Amino acid sequence: MDEIVAITSSNFIMLAALDNEFGAFSKIRYCGNISGKLLSGFKEYEEEFARIDPTIAYTLSHPKQRYADTRAILGEDFAANSYTRWSRDALMSEVWHLFYTEPQADLVLGMALHPGVHHEGLTDGNVALSRLLFDHMEHATRLAARPPDFFGERDAIIALDNRGRALMLSPRAERYLAQNDGLELVGGFLRGKPQHRLDGLIRTALKGTLPAGGASGDAVSIGRASGKRPWAITASPLPGSAAFFACFGAAALLHIVDPEEKGPPEAAVRWANLYGFTPAEIRIAKALLDGEGNLRIIADRLTIAHATARVQLASLFEKADVRSQSQLVRLLTRTGG
């Protein structure tokens, strides 16, 4: 953020999460050349002037626009607008540039660059550069920081804060916990047996130190009172590329897999298209997703030689660019819908 401030000659950058349902910010963070006067301006903004910020109404009415500046939003009224006059005095900025995402589950993520009061705004080149950087941050966040379908019906995902407390659950995760079958939230913290392994998994993810090979420490099995096959839980720290949204509180993701549920029928087609898996390799992949980790047992079930299964598994690793079965399973569960 500091580099973007310097490159664009901005006073500061405002990062915000806008709740479309209520037409108001749910989270705000400021980065850059922040002085005492600006801090007072930020407080005034959040307490009073955010409600008349013209960029909020513009964002809500132009969800696909993704970029605007105040001169375009306010037009001829720009210089005389009461909000512009307040911003010039309190924030030392009267022309600001807004970059924002399309809504997802009524949430819009935005970045506003505020040049100094005597600055005419960003050049066309800096606007293009800033749009490129924002697109990159959004893309990296959606693919790495949380699954693209977090708010959909496919994946059971829990976002954790830096203490390990649940911030947000996907619909499927809520349904899993509602079963009261070995997993529950107590005071916002996930509980299951063996608890020490689950706690260790979460601690490691929060530290961002999952093993490079993924061979140990990045997945646990949690028993179920119903006698069904155990829940499989993997954890992922938010990578450095997701630091843009760290201000919103999420520090790690938990992904819960129910081995009793079959993957969607289109999974095989998706894997073939994404990674070039052959039908024989897809059968191995599905057996791994079913919770079977012993390759010899998989080979016996598929009536193929153990050596053949090893060759096919090695090919899966190479095509998916992973180094272990746990990494492969985690990747397949995220791309199976």
N, C-alpha and C positions, 0 to 999 in steps of 0.2 A: 504493500500500500504506500509506503514512504517513497518508493521509487516512482510509482505512478504520480504521486503528488509532485515530485521534482520534475518529471518529464513534461507534465502538463501545466506547470507553473500554477498549481492550485494552492489555495490556502489550506484546504482540508477536504477529505472525502467522507461522506456519510454513507454507511452501510445500513440497510433497513430491511425488515420483513414486514410486509403490508398484508393485513388480513382483509381480504375482499368482502367478507361477509359483513364486517362492521365498518369498513372504510377507514381504518385507523392502523397505525403502526403497532406491531406487537413487540418488536425488538429494534433498537437503534444502537449503532456504535459509530464513533468518530475517529478518524485517523489523520495524521498530518501535523501541520504547524498550528498547534492548539495553544492559545494564550489564555490568560485570565479572563479577558473580556469575552472571548469566544465561549468559554465555559458558562458564563452567565447567559450568553445568547442561546446556547444549547438548552439550558434549563427553561428559559422563556419559551423556546420553541416547543418543547415537550409538554409544558404546562398550559400553553395558550395558543401559540401560532400554528401548531401542526393542524389544528382543525380548519384553518383557512388556507393551508398550503395548496396552491393551484395544481401542483404536480400530482397530488393524490387523486383528485377528480379526473385529471387527464389520464392517469394510469388505469383507473377503473373503466373509463369510457373508450380507451384505445388499448385493449389487452395484447394485441399482436404488434403494436408499433415498435416496442422495445427500446426506442431512443427518442428523446425530445430535449429541447432547451427552453428556458423560460421566455425567451424572446418569441419563439414560435407559439408557445402556449398562450401568452398574454397578448400578443399582437400589438396593436396601436396603444393599448393601455399599459404597456410594459413599464415605462418610466414613471407614470403617475400612480401605478397600483400600490395600495396601502401595504400589501405584503412585500413588494419589492423595496419600498422605502424602509420598512422595518428590517429586512434582510441586509440592506446596505449599511445600516447603522449597527445592528446587533451582531451580524455574522460577517460583516466586512466583505460581502459578496452580493452582487445583484444579478449576475448572469450565471446560472448553474446548469449543468448538463446531467441528464438523468438516463441511466441505462437500467433496464429491468427485464425480468423473465415473464413469460406467459404464466398465467395462474395455474397452480397445481394444488388441488384440494383447498381452493380459496386462498392460497398463499402465494404472494408475489415477492421475489427477492430483488432488491434494487441497490444501485450504486450511484450516488450523486456527487459529481465533481464540482467544487466551488472555487473558481478563480477569484483573485483579489478584486476589491471594489474598483480599482482603476484599470482592470484588465478587461479587454473586450470579449473575452471568452476563448474557447479552444479554437485552434486553427482546424481546417478541414482534415489535415493530416493527423493531428492529435485526436480528433474525434474518431477517425477510422482506426487508429491504434487502440484507443480506449475501448471501442466496440469489439475489436478483435480480442483484447485481453479479457473483457467481461464474458464474451462468448466462450473463451477457453476456460475461464473459472467455472462458469455454469456447467459446461460439458464435463469437466473433470469432477465436479461435485456430484452431478447426477450419476456418473458411471462409477466413481470410486467411493465417494463419501456415503452414499446411500443408494440402494437399488432404484432403478428408474420407476419400478412399479410399487414403491413403498406404500402408496395409498390405495393400491388395487387389491384384488382378491387372490393374487397368486402366492405371495410370499408371506411367511410369518416372521416379521422383523420387529425388534425392539431397539430403539435408540436410547443410549445411556448418557447421562451427564458425567462429569469428571469424578464424581463420587461413586459411580456405578448405579445411580438411581434411574429408574425408567422415566424417560421424558415423553415418549410417544410410542404407541403400538399400532402396527398395521391391523386391519380388520381380521386377518387370519390369525395373527398372534392373540388378539383378544378372544377369538373363539377357542383357541387351544387352552388358554388359561381358564376360560369359563368351564371347561370340562372338569377342573379340579382333580386332575389325574397325574399328580406328581410334580406339577409346576404351579406356583402361585406367586403373587406379589404381596410382600409384607412390608408396609411402610414405604412402598415404592421400590423395594429391592427384590430381585428374583430369588426364589427359594426352591430348592430341589435336592434330591439325594443322589449321589454323595455331595453334600454342600461344600466341602472343602475343595473339591475339584472344580465345581462351578465358580466358587469365589476366586480360585487361582486363575481360571480361564479369563474371568472378567478383569482381574488385576493386571494380568499380562497384556490384555488388549488396551487397557487404559494407559499403560506405559508406552504403548506403541512399539512393543518389542517382540511381536510374534516371530517365531523362528523362520529364517529365510526359506528353508526347505519345507516348512509346514508339517514336519514329520511328527512333532509332539507338541502338546500344550495348546493347540489351537482348536480342539474339539473335545467335547465330553458327551457321555451317554447318561441320561437321567432316567431312573427307574419310574415305572408307572404302577399305581395300585391296582389298576384294572387287569394287569397281567399282559397287556399288549406290549409289543416290542418297544424298547426305551426310546425316549425322545433323543434326537441327535442335535446338539447345539454347537454352532461355530461362532467365533467372535472375530471382529475386524476392527482395528484402530482406524480412526480417521487419518488418512495420509496427509503429508505436508501440502499436497495440492489442494486439499480441502480447507486450508487455514482461513480462506475468505469467509466461510460460514461457521468457523469456530465460535464467533461471537454469539451465535444463537444457542450455545450451550451443549450441543452434542459432542461427545468425545469418542464414542465407540458404538458399534452395532452388533447385536446378537441376532443370529439367524437360526430359527427352530425348524427342524424337519421332522415330520411324522412319517416313519417308514411304513406305517399301515396304509398311507394314502398313495395311490398310484399317480405317477406323473401324467401330465396332459398328453393326449395322443399326438399333438403337433410337435412335441419335444424332439422326436427323432428327426423330423424334417428340419427343425431349427438347427440342431447340432450338425446335421449334414451340410447345411448351407453355411454355417459359421465356421466350422472347423474341418470340413471334408471327411467326417467320420464315415466309415463304411458300415453296411448293415451288421456285419459281424462285430465290429468295434462298438456299435450302439448297443448290442446285446450285452456286452461286457459292462458298458456304462450304466445300463439300466439295472443290472445285478448289483453294482456298487451302490446305486441310489436306493435300492431295496434294503440296504443295511448289511449286505454280506461283504465282509472285508477280506475273507480268506479266498485267495485266487484259486486254490486247488478245489475247494468246494464249488466255486463258480464254474470251473471247467467241468466238473462232474455233472452239475445240473444242466449245463449246455451241451453235454456229451461231446466235448472236444478235449484234445490232449492238453495237459498242463503246460507244456512247452508252447503250444499254439496260443493259449490264453496269455502267457507271458509276453509273447511277441505282440499280440493285439493291445495289451495294456501299455507296453512301451510306445507303441504307435500313438495311442491316445495321449500319453504324456507329451510326446513330441508335437503333435498337431495342436494341442491345447496350450502348449508352452507352460507346463507345470512340472513339479518334481516329485510329487507324492500323491497317494490315493486321496488323502484328506483335502489337498488343494484341488484335485480334480472334482471331487464330490461337491465342494463348495462352489466351484465354477459352474458345474452342471445344474445345481439347484437354482442358481441365479439366472441361467439362460434357458431353463426348461419350459418356460411359459410363453 
